Amino acid sequence: MEEPHMLKGLGYGLCLVVAVLWVSACAQPRPKKPDVEYVPTPQHVVAEMLRLLAVKPTDVVYDLGCGDGRVVITAAKRYNARGVGIDIDPKRIQESRANARKAGVVNRVKFRQQDLFETDIREASVVALYLLPELNRKLRPKLLSDLRPGTRVASHDFDMGDWHPDRVIYVPGSAYEHTVYYWVIPANVDGAWEVRVPASTGERRYLLRLQQQYQEVRGTVNAAGEAMLIRNATLTGDHLRFTVTTGIQGEEVQMSFDGRVSGEAMRGSVEVQGGAMAGRYAWTSQRQAASSRDAPQR
Ligand SMILES: C[S@@+](CC[C@H](N)C(=O)[O-])C[C@H]1O[C@@H](n2cnc3c(N)ncnc32)[C@H](O)[C@@H]1O
């Protein structure tokens, strides 16, 4: 009478163990598949990309989807930069580490097996990409929010949609002509700013209103009730330049502003040509309000 009961108990126990194993196997996160297949950038295109990015020894070069590690290894070898390669595929990470050993740059480069959309990229001063157009567009908000103004980004063959590149180069190849797109991460300048110019004839105050789409900036300067459009505005990283032309008592006065943005403040110099204020002055500015739009596109 006892034996069949024991066997039944053993059977239940076994079922329980199998069920627990099955549930825990299902609970393991499945390794995510690469969003794009591995295709290496030809070595001579890597060289042109790094030249366009003007890599220097103080740079930290990230390659998001690093493949065999060639971009960061070349940056370390040729420019003595530090490099971090991110790839989701463990095989690529092993290959990259082996290549770094062969190249003698293990002390300058690191490789992390991670999803590029989730990795921390804040320390990068240079970012290299060879992904796909839709992946570039998906990555764009992360690049713009996590990277410091002035960080340089280059993408082999694929652009960033309506974020126009600052430069484009073409590199001949054996199969086709390669395109390399280049951007500089712009500072956030969107909104209304009070500009103070302490001229010898007394401090002048202007209201500067800027609208920004990525590195493209438009706006007006209000002085004594008159709104003048700014012209020739350029924003390269944290470096903002623009010109305002006005007529004071029939005389044309041109003011060329050149400044740096740091969070909610700007400062720089302004060259005034024509009028009683002609000369060069320092200027400072404080942001009064962000743009009425929810989030500036930068
Ligand atoms: C076209 S290859 C470029 C390799 C290298 N950057 C180069 O230019 O030679 C793209 C690489 O991205 C990796 N990859 C794809 N999806 C990824 C993801 N979500 N996170 C990290 N790496 C990814 C692939 O494994 C592949 O090695």
The ligand as a Tripos MOL2 file, in Angstrom:
@<TRIPOS>MOLECULE
LIG
   27    29     1     0     0
SMALL
NO_CHARGES

@<TRIPOS>ATOM
      1 C1         27.1410   47.8020  -40.2800 C.3       1 LIG1
      2 S1         28.0170   47.1700  -38.8770 S.3       1 LIG1
      3 C2         29.1920   48.4770  -38.5860 C.3       1 LIG1
      4 C3         30.4650   48.0240  -37.9030 C.3       1 LIG1
      5 C4         31.4760   49.1210  -37.6170 C.3       1 LIG1
      6 N1         30.8640   50.2560  -36.9540 N.3       1 LIG1
      7 C5         32.1340   49.6040  -38.8730 C.2       1 LIG1
      8 O1         31.8050   50.7340  -39.3200 O.co2     1 LIG1
      9 O2         32.9650   48.8630  -39.4390 O.co2     1 LIG1
     10 C6         26.7990   47.3870  -37.5950 C.3       1 LIG1
     11 C7         27.1280   46.7370  -36.2710 C.3       1 LIG1
     12 O3         26.1180   47.1190  -35.3380 O.3       1 LIG1
     13 C8         25.8610   46.0310  -34.4600 C.3       1 LIG1
     14 N2         24.5150   46.2400  -33.9000 N.ar      1 LIG1
     15 C9         23.3280   46.0920  -34.5080 C.ar      1 LIG1
     16 N3         22.3180   46.4090  -33.6780 N.ar      1 LIG1
     17 C10        22.8770   46.7870  -32.5090 C.ar      1 LIG1
     18 C11        22.3520   47.2590  -31.2730 C.ar      1 LIG1
     19 N4         21.0400   47.4050  -31.0580 N.pl3     1 LIG1
     20 N5         23.2330   47.5770  -30.2940 N.ar      1 LIG1
     21 C12        24.5710   47.4340  -30.4790 C.ar      1 LIG1
     22 N6         25.1110   46.9900  -31.6290 N.ar      1 LIG1
     23 C13        24.2910   46.6830  -32.6480 C.ar      1 LIG1
     24 C14        25.9950   44.8100  -35.3400 C.3       1 LIG1
     25 O4         26.2780   43.6540  -34.5560 O.3       1 LIG1
     26 C15        27.1460   45.2090  -36.2620 C.3       1 LIG1
     27 O5         28.3860   44.7600  -35.7580 O.3       1 LIG1
@<TRIPOS>BOND
     1     1     2 1
     2     2     3 1
     3     2    10 1
     4     3     4 1
     5     4     5 1
     6     5     6 1
     7     5     7 1
     8     7     8 2
     9     7     9 1
    10    10    11 1
    11    11    12 1
    12    11    26 1
    13    12    13 1
    14    13    14 1
    15    13    24 1
    16    14    15 ar
    17    14    23 ar
    18    15    16 ar
    19    16    17 ar
    20    17    18 ar
    21    17    23 ar
    22    18    19 1
    23    18    20 ar
    24    20    21 ar
    25    21    22 ar
    26    22    23 ar
    27    24    25 1
    28    24    26 1
    29    26    27 1
@<TRIPOS>SUBSTRUCTURE
     1 LIG1         1 GROUP 0 **** ****
